[in-house]
Amino acid sequence: MRQLLRVDGLPALRGLPSTTRMAAGTDTLGFFSYPLLFYTSFPGVSLSQLRSLSTAGSYLFDHVLCLDDLLDRQSEDHDGTVLQGDELYREALTRLAALFPPDSPFWTHVDRYHAHFTQAVLRESMRHRHILRPYPTPELELIYSGKAAVAKMCLAALAVLGDDTGSLTALEASHDAFYVGFQLADDLDDWRIDYERAHYTYPLSVALLRAGWRERVESRNRPTAVEVGELLDTSGVAEETRALAMTYLDRAGQTVATMPKGSWFAAIQDTRDRVRRGRFGTTGASGETTVDINATGDQDDGAALSLATEDAVTVAPVAPGWRAWLDPEREPRVVVDDVLARQHRVLRAARDVRTVGAALCHVGLAVHASLAAVPEAPLDLHLGVSAGELDWFRRHDTALDAMLAEVIDDYPELWHQGERPTTGWIPPAVGRYLGYRLIADCRDVLPRGQSDGVTAALAHYRRRSVA
């Protein structure tokens, strides 16, 4: 599958969504291990059947993550994600068809779960994106449980394979309650990203409507993320949401309390403990300020890469592994003297540049500094690219994310035209664009200090990549 989705040796999209989430610590084992949570309730299922189900389920889970990615993200680059999702769905159905004949009752459950999932996604999209509306309890439960409804296929599969459907209803109810609680807690972690995407989740909807901010939120001059964070912290909505999450998690546990205590019950208790300890929750907005792009870090340079170059040079950091894909005929060049001078001022303050991610962020800070100083110049001039190259970058954001994800912690180097002849086709300013985007995604919440800003931007990137 990864080979099918590759172009000229480039990374396959961003890899499987579940792999990305595990690398970021969002998930631990992915859906492959999901049936193990319920296996003790269906002892009649063989290990061979369990392995086959786990493989099919993992493809299906990644397919759902692709759909979620298409709904959530603002990138114009949908082609790869659509193709990846289609291939994953084909693989999942092929493997499930090998386990269940066409007349199996399993497929009736699949239709029911898929209908719930579809209704949840469409209802959330139409009622709670870009417009601010109340979130009544029936709608909360339908949407939040429905977004995970496809995962219940493993419950039905185990019940049918084990010829034991007696406990399926209780497990389905527990599953629904668990994901309402889980999603509520997760909303507290992701509120900033959701707000930026105009995705008004339950806690955002309650807080913003209670404050009477609907007109402000839907206007061209929306409240800042800092204002919204302070509102969540001071209005009590964050704690109310956390308490509501605990209520649903308790319900999930109580529903299966009379069944043998297995991994599913343990997962419920573990999630409940995380919510109670505050492992989920908002990050306080107090003290957050915009980045001071003229500040310097205090870290020792050591073997770090220097971004201080001659005044006429446009600094373009790249990963060594990108070289084969870069077009030697497309030299990055900032032609506006004031823009280039402002960028060099910031880059000379860069400290401890030891990774591709850090190098790109420093360049991103420099580009944002020149944008602030010379706002009349369009973005392509600040990046040192043509308008066509900038459009190409934007069109292929997902593929560029794949390039970055594989090398973000590698040691960087600077692009020099003609240093190593290549036959690539990607503009070498790709690192400059990615750096600009890394900072643009979180500029309003970066701490003071250039080094601290880089650290915060990279942390935000890792979190945003799986949100």
N, C-alpha and C positions, 0 to 999 in steps of 0.2 A: 504493500500500500504506500509506504513512504517513497519507494522508487517511482510509482505512478504519479506522484504529486511533486516531483522534482523537475526543475528546469536548468539545464546546463550545470548540474552539480550543486546548485543552490540548496540550502536546507529546505526540507519539505514543510512549507508553510511555517508554523511555529511548533511543529511536532504535535503529538496528540494532546488535546486540552487537558486530559487527566494527568499526563506526564508533567506538563507545565505546572499544574496545581500541586502535585506532589513535590516537585523541585522547590516550590515556594513555601512548602509547609502547610498549605491550605488543606490538603488531604494527606492521608498517610499511606494507604494501600490501593486507593482507587476502587472501582466497581468490581474488579476481578475477585476481590475478597468479600464482596457484599453478601453473597449467598451463605457464607460461613456464619454470618450473624444469626441466621435462622435455622441452620442445619440441625441443631439439636431438637427442634420441634418436628422434624421429618426424618426419623431414623431409617425409613424405608428407602431413601434415595441412596444410590450407590456412589462411590467415590468417582467413578468414571463419568456418571451423569452430572455430578457436581462440577467436575472440571469443565465439561462441555458447556454447561450452563454459565459458569463463571466467564468463560471466554466470550460467549455470545453476549452476555450482559455487559462486558467491558466495552465492546464495540457500540452497543446501544447507548450506554452512558456517554461515551464520547460524542456520539451523534447528537444527543440532547444538548451537550455543552456547546457544540457548533451552532445549534439553533439559538441558544442563549447568547452566544457571541454576536450573531447577526442582529439580534434584537437590541443588544445593549450598546454596541460600539458605534462610533460616528465615522469610522474610516470609510472611504470610498471603495476600498479593496475587498469586495465581497466574493469575487470569483473563486479564489482558492478555498475559502471557508465553505461555500456552497458545494464545491466538488468534493471536498473532504467529507462533509456531512453525508452526501449522497453515497459515497463509497463505504463509509462506516455502516450506514443503514443497510446497504446491500449485504455486507458481510454478516451483520447481526441476523438478518432474516434467513440467510442461507444456513447458518448454524442452528437457529431455532427450528427451522423446518426439518432438520435432520433428527431433532429430538421429539417433535410432535407432529403427527399426521394431520392432514387438513381438517378432519372431523373431530379433532381433540377439543375438549372444553377449554383448554388453555387459550385458544384463539378468541373465544368469547370474552374472557377476562382481558385479553390484550386490547380488544376493541373498546372495552369499557374504560380502561386506564388511559388509552390514547385520547378518547373523547374528553375525559376529565382534564388531561394535560392541555389539549388544544383550547378548550374553553378557558382554562386558567390563563394561558399565555395571551389569548386574544382579549380577554376581559381586562387584564392588567395593562396591555398595550393601549386599548381604547379609552380606559377610564382613569389611568393613573400615570400616564406619560405626557408631559408638556402642559397638562391642565391639572389644577389642584381640586380634588374632590374629597368628601368624607369617605371613611373606610369602615363601613358597618361590619359587624362581626360575621354575618354569613358570607360576605364577600371576602373578608380576610381569610376565613377558613377555606373557601373554595379555591382562591388563588394560591395561597401559600402551601396548601397540601397538594394542589394540582400540579404545581411546577415540578414536583418530585413523583408524580403519579406513575410515570413510566418505570421507575425503580421497583414498583410493586409487582412487575412482571416476574421477578425472581420468587416472590411469595407464591404466586399462582403456579409457577413452574414446579416449585418444590412440592406443593400440595398435590398437583396432578401426577407428577412422577412418583411421589410417595404414596399415591392412592389414599390420601388423607386430607379432605377439604374441610373437616370439622372445625379446625382452628383458624381458617383463613379469614373469616369475618373479623375476629378479634385482632388478628395481626394487622389487617388492613386499617382498622380504626386506630390502632396504636401507631402505625406508620404515619397516618395522616396527622395525628396530634403531634407526633415528634417533629415533623417537618414544619408545622406552623410555629412551634416553639423555637426550633433551630433557626428558621429564617428570620424571625423577629430579633433574635440575638445577633444574627449576622448583619441585619440591617443597621444595628448600632455601630458595628465596625465599619461598614461601607457607606455610611450616610453621606460623607463628603463626595465620593465618586458618584453616588446615586443623584445627589443634588446637582452636580455638574452636568449630568446627563439628562436632567429634567425628568428623572424617574422618581416619582413621589411615593415612596414606600409608606408603610403604616406609621412609623414614628415621625417621619417628615410631615406627612399629611396632618397628623394630630397636632404637632407643634405649630406648624405654619398657619393652619386654620384657626387654632385657638388664639393665636396672637393677632388674628385679623390681617394677615399678610397676603391674602390671595392676589389682590390687585398688584401689589409690589412684585410678587414672585412671577406673575405672568406678564410683567411689563418688560420694556427693553432695559431698564435699570434694576435688575434683580438684586436682592440683598446679597452681600458677599458671603462666601463660605464661612468666614470668621464670625459674622453676625449670626448665621444659622447655627453654628457650633455653640455659641454662647446661649442662644435660645434653647437648644436642646438641654444644655447643662443646667440652666437656671429655671426653666419652666417645670421641671420635674418629669418631663415626658420620657427622658432616658430611663429613669428609675421605674416609671410606670410600665414601659415597654419590657424592661428586664423582668419585672414581676409577672407580667402577662406571659412572657416566654416560659417562666418557671411553672406557671399554672398548666400550660399545655404539655410541658415535659412531664409534669406529675401525672397528668391524665394519660399520657402515653404509657407510663410505667404501670399505673393502676389497671389499665385495660388488659395487660398480660400478667398481672400479679399472680394469678392462680395457675399459670402455665409453668413448666420447668424453667428455672432460672438459667438462661443461656447467654450468649454473646450479645444478643439484641438488648436484653434487659441491662446488661453491663454498659452498653453503649449509651443507653438512655441516662443511666446514672452518671456516667462520666461527663456527658454533655451538661447535665444539670449541675454538676459540681463546678464545671468551668464557668457557667453563667453566674452561679452563686459567688464564685471567687473573683468575678470581674474580668475573666479572661476574654470575654466578649464585652464590648462597650465603646462609648465615645471617647475620643481623645479631646481633652479640654482645649478650648480655643484661646484661653487667656495667655497672653504673652507671645502669640504668634504674630510675626511681622513679615513684611516682604523682605527679600534678600538685599543685603548691602553689597552690591557688585564691586565696590572698591575696597572692601575689607580684605585682609590677608590672613592666611592660616599660620599657625605656629609650629607645624610639624616639620621634622627634619627631612631634607630632600633625599639623602641617601642615594639609592640607585634609581630614583624616580626620573621619569621622562620630563625634559624641559620643554615648555610650550613657548618660551621666550625666543623669538627669532628676529631676523632682520625686519626692519620696518615695512619693507615692500612685499614681504611674504604673506600669503594667505595661509594660515595654519589649518591643516586638514588632517586630523588624526584618523588612522585606520587600524584595523586588526590585520596582523600578518596573514591570517587565513583568507582575507578578502582579496588579496592581490590579484589572483587569477581572474576575478570577475570585474575588475576595474578597467575602465576605458582610458588608455593613456592619452587620447586626443582631447579629453575633456578636463582641462586644468581648472581647478577652483581658483577664482580670482576676484577679489573685492576691488572694484575700480574707483570707489568714492573715497577720497583721502580721509575725510573726517570719520567715516565709518570704520575704516581700517585702523586708524590711530586709536579710536576708542576701544576697539577690540583688543589691540595689543596691550593697552593699559591694564585691562582685566587679566589677560593671559600671563603677563609678567608677575602677577600676584599669585598665580597658581602654585600650590604646594602639594607634594606627595602624590604625584600623578603616576600611579603604578598599574592601573588597569584601563582597559578600553572604556569601561563605563565612566570612570573618573575623568578621563581625557575628554570624552564627548560632553560631559556635564560642564566642564570648565569652558569649553568652546561655546556651549549653549548659553552660559552666563554672559560670555563676551558678546554674543549676537544680541541677546536681550538688552544689554547695556547700550549697544550702538543703536538699536531700535528706539530706545528711550531718548537717546541724544540726537538722533537724526531721523525723526519719525516720517519725514516727507519722502524718504527713500523707500521703495517697495522691498518686501522681504527677500526677493530673489537677489537684489543687490547686496543686502546684508549677508546673505549666505554665499555669495560669489558664484551663483549659478545662473543659467538662462531661465526664462519663464517656463519654457518647455520642460527643462529638467526638474524644476520645482513641481510642476503638474505631475510628472512621472513619479517623483517621490511620494506625493500624496496619494496617487492612484495605487501604489504598491506598498502601503504602510504595513500590511500583514507580512508580506515577504521580507521587508526590512526588519520587522520585529524578530523574524526567524534568524536572520543574520546576526542581529545583536544578541539574542538569547544564548547563542552557542559560544560567544566570545567575550561576553561582558566582563569576565574576570581575567581575561588574558592580558599579557603585557602589550601596550600599544606602541605604534610607531607613527611617524609623520609621512604623509604622501609627498613625494618629490617627482615631478613629471620627468619621464625618461630614465629614471634610476633603474627600473627593472622593466623591460619591454613586456607588455602583456597583450592579450587579444580579447580582453573583456569588453563589457558593454555598459556596466553600471557607472554613473558619474562618480568620480572619486570624492566629491563633496558629500557623499552619503553620510559620513560621520558628522559633518557639520549640521546637516539636516536633522539627524537623529538627536544630536545634542540640543539643538534648538527645541525639538519636540519634547525631550525629557524635562527641560525646564518649563516649557509652556504648560505642560500638564499639571504642574504643581506650584507655579511661581508665587501665587498669592499666599502660600502657607510656608514658604521656606524660612528657616531661621536666619538671623544675622550671622555674618561670617562666611567667607567664600568656601572654606573647607567644610564647614557644617552644612552649608547649602548643598554641596555636592553629595554628601552622605545622605541627607534627607531626600534629595531628588532620586537617588538610586533606590532607597527604601520604598519610596512612593511608586517607582516604576515596577518593582517586584510585586508589590501588593496590587497595583492596578492591572498587571498582566493577567491576574487570575480572578479579578472581581467580577 
